[in-house]
Amino acid sequence: MLQLTGIDKSYGAPAQPIPVLCDLTLDVAAHDFCAILGPSGSGKSTLLNIIGLLDRPDAGQLSVDCMPIDFSDPYATARKRNALLGFVFQSFHLLPRMNAWQNVALPLFYRGVPRDDRRMQALAMLDCVGLSGRAEHVPAELSGGQRQRVAIARALVGAPKILLADEPTGSLDSKTAGEVIDLLKDLNLRFGICIVMVTHDRAIAKRCGRRIELLDGRIVADTRAAA
């Protein structure tokens, strides 16, 4: 599903670049649920941004769903990002004046899906994440865990191949965080969707099927949970 080969990425002035990712090679299968771990500055967010087609590597090759990504064509890259990827963030990024189903339906609006179809698909996805009774509630009327469930439903409503999650439990208490991970694991099994999640929480990472640890821009550990 994801193939990264020889990925390099640096920031800063060309004369004095600061390396962030160094010759990183990684394969992620279609049904993997991966946690990416590492200390601050290890390259976690940069790696997620490159996988998410939001940032361009300095060197190396990225393929998503067997399609090599040509970062020199921003329009083609944006189309692939919208078609293949869903995103979940720590701070939810819900629109405050829209209710739950309208937030979930937003990606379908940008695809030109008619309103009645958008609503039907959004309600079905809210049901999948256990929020069918909250469809008409705005974000201010929802708990943190419920907001994250809405954000997950929004990420999945367009049927992406890969779900990218950046610290999705970082704003939640431990009980609610565990419930969100339970939901992600269920969705991973039910829909067969590949999930790549950045987290600083080792207890959360241990509940994922695969753990990838970065240090100084390199993979230093890649382990799978026992069957």
Backbone hydrogen bonds, N-H to C=O, Kabsch-Sander energy under -0.5 kcal/mol:
donor,donor_aa,acceptor,acceptor_aa,energy
2,L,28,V,-2.4
3,Q,63,S,-2.2
4,L,26,L,-3.1
5,T,61,Q,-2.6
7,I,24,L,-2.8
8,D,59,A,-2.0
9,K,21,L,-2.2
11,Y,18,I,-2.2
16,Q,13,A,-1.0
18,I,11,Y,-3.7
20,V,9,K,-3.4
21,L,9,K,-2.0
22,C,217,G,-2.4
23,D,21,L,-0.5
24,L,7,I,-2.5
26,L,4,L,-2.4
28,V,2,L,-2.6
32,D,29,A,-1.4
34,C,195,I,-3.1
35,A,210,R,-2.6
36,I,197,M,-3.3
37,L,35,A,-0.6
37,L,212,I,-2.9
42,S,39,P,-1.9
47,L,43,G,-2.5
48,L,44,K,-2.3
49,N,45,S,-2.4
50,I,46,T,-2.0
51,I,47,L,-2.5
52,G,48,L,-2.3
53,L,50,I,-1.6
54,L,49,N,-2.9
55,D,49,N,-1.3
58,D,8,D,-2.4
59,A,8,D,-1.3
61,Q,5,T,-2.2
63,S,3,Q,-2.4
64,V,67,M,-2.3
65,D,1,M,-3.3
67,M,64,V,-1.4
69,I,62,L,-2.8
70,D,68,P,-0.5
71,F,69,I,-0.9
73,D,70,D,-1.7
77,T,73,D,-2.3
78,A,74,P,-2.3
79,R,75,Y,-2.1
80,K,76,A,-2.2
81,R,77,T,-2.4
82,N,78,A,-2.5
83,A,79,R,-1.9
84,L,80,K,-2.6
85,L,81,R,-1.8
86,G,162,I,-2.2
88,V,164,L,-2.4
90,Q,166,D,-0.7
92,F,89,F,-1.2
93,H,91,S,-2.7
98,M,95,L,-1.4
100,A,137,H,-1.7
101,W,135,A,-2.3
103,N,99,N,-2.3
104,V,100,A,-2.4
105,A,101,W,-2.2
106,L,102,Q,-0.6
106,L,103,N,-0.9
108,L,105,A,-0.8
109,F,105,A,-1.8
110,Y,106,L,-1.7
111,R,107,P,-0.7
112,G,109,F,-1.5
113,V,108,L,-2.5
118,R,114,P,-2.6
119,R,115,R,-2.8
120,M,116,D,-2.1
121,Q,117,D,-2.5
122,A,118,R,-2.6
123,L,119,R,-2.7
124,A,120,M,-2.0
125,M,121,Q,-2.0
126,L,122,A,-2.4
127,D,123,L,-1.9
128,C,124,A,-1.5
129,V,125,M,-1.3
130,G,127,D,-1.3
131,L,126,L,-3.2
134,R,131,L,-1.9
135,A,132,S,-0.7
137,H,134,R,-1.6
141,E,138,V,-2.1
142,L,139,P,-2.1
147,R,143,S,-2.5
148,Q,144,G,-2.1
149,R,145,G,-1.8
150,V,146,Q,-2.2
151,A,147,R,-2.4
152,I,148,Q,-2.3
153,A,149,R,-2.6
154,R,150,V,-2.6
155,A,151,A,-2.0
156,L,152,I,-1.6
157,V,153,A,-1.5
159,A,156,L,-2.3
161,K,84,L,-1.5
162,I,84,L,-2.1
163,L,194,C,-3.2
164,L,86,G,-3.2
164,L,162,I,-0.5
165,A,163,L,-0.5
165,A,196,V,-2.6
166,D,88,V,-2.7
167,E,165,A,-0.8
167,E,198,V,-2.2
170,G,167,E,-1.6
172,L,169,T,-1.6
177,A,173,D,-3.0
178,G,174,S,-2.1
179,E,175,K,-1.7
180,V,176,T,-2.2
181,I,177,A,-2.2
182,D,178,G,-2.3
183,L,179,E,-2.1
184,L,180,V,-2.5
185,K,181,I,-2.7
186,D,182,D,-2.2
187,L,183,L,-2.7
188,N,184,L,-2.4
189,L,185,K,-2.0
190,R,186,D,-3.2
191,F,187,L,-2.5
192,G,188,N,-0.8
193,I,187,L,-0.7
194,C,161,K,-1.7
195,I,32,D,-2.5
196,V,163,L,-2.5
197,M,34,C,-2.9
198,V,165,A,-2.8
199,T,36,I,-2.1
202,R,200,H,-0.8
205,A,201,D,-2.4
206,K,202,R,-2.1
207,R,204,I,-1.5
208,C,205,A,-1.8
209,G,33,F,-0.5
210,R,33,F,-1.9
211,R,223,T,-3.1
212,I,35,A,-3.2
213,E,211,R,-0.5
213,E,221,A,-2.8
214,L,37,L,-2.9
215,L,218,R,-2.3
217,G,42,S,-1.7
218,R,215,L,-1.4
220,V,213,E,-2.7
220,V,218,R,-0.6
221,A,213,E,-1.2
223,T,211,R,-2.5
225,A,209,G,-2.5
